[in-house]
Amino acid sequence: MARPLAARLVDAALDRSLVLGYTTIGLAVRRALPGWPADPLPRSLEGRHVLVTGASSGLGVATVEGLADLGATVHLLVRDEEKGRRVLDGVRAGRPGAGLRLWRCDVGDLDDVRRFAADLAAEVPDLHAVVHNAGVMPPERTESPQGHELSMAVHLLGPVVMTEALLGPLAGGRVVLVSSGGMYGQPLRADDPAYATGDYSPTTAYARSKRWQVEMAPLLGARWAPDGVTVATMHPGWADTPGVRDSLPRFRALMRPVLRDDAQGADTSIWLAACQPPPPTGRFWHDRVERPTSLLPTTRASEEDRSRAWAWLAGSAGLD
């Protein structure tokens, strides 16, 4: 259903206001506007396999639950198996008969990512979608086992390496990268992907890596198009996630009455994994609508920036 002009204007005003658009207020208003994209059909993922990373808390758990409700066999990828087992048992208790499988991998460790992807591909020959939800916000600059700044390793390098290794079973499928509205405040720092200069800030590192996701998505979409794989980035709005509770306590205390719950934050990820027809590749989404990737001229990347960033990503991820 095409959205009427008035609905598009209201939506855009909510989006630019941040506080209204990113909270429960924005989601409630958008759902009431004409042209709200339809929910996926019941059981529309019956017989499909979907992988969710970072599946042991917050948005990851809600994404698993939503995909399972649509009939998918959901593969939960976690770093902490004990915690993951508790989540799996909890989801299964509320959804008897749901197809669930637990896997362990450290998404920031590229060797572990390749090991996991080989194991999954050997067992799952047909993968409908991957939702790259795993996230970190270390309080101090931390490096992955391969020497990459950890936010970049978990949010960009790990997902790219994993997707590359799964292109066989994922042929014709979808990739969803869970980004953040915080990336709007950061430019593409192609000159400093390791965050090696300046004073380290956890929130800045997080937002920078999310900017990289969004800027690289069109290039990744072009790379994976011959395999029929589409790529979407999205941001969940302001959700009351464990990361927000642990890393942004003041923000949470101020905004808690209007923060989204996990299911509301995960809504667009689930929709992108299941909607028909598939979304166009390389785009950025929020509340089921494509969004601009930059709001300020100072954060708009040049083609030179993107080329330089792509060269670093290709080298670091071992792309051909």
Secondary structure, DSSP 4 states (H G I P E B T S, - for coil): -PPPHHHHHHHHHHHHHSHHHHSHHHHHHHHHSTTPPPPPPTTTTTT-EEEEESTTSHHHHHHHHHHHHTT-EEEEEES-HHHHHHHHHHHHHHSTT--EEEEE--TT-HHHHHHHHHHHHHH-S---EEEE------SS--B-TTS-BHHHIIIIIHHHHHHHHTHHHHTT-EEEEE--GGGGG----TT-TT--SS---HHHHHHHHHHHHHHHHHHHHHHHGGGT-EEEEE---SB--HHHHHH-HHHHHHHGGG-B-HHHHHHHHHHHHH-SSPPPTTEEEETTEE--S-SSGGGPPPHHHHHHHHHHHHHHHT--
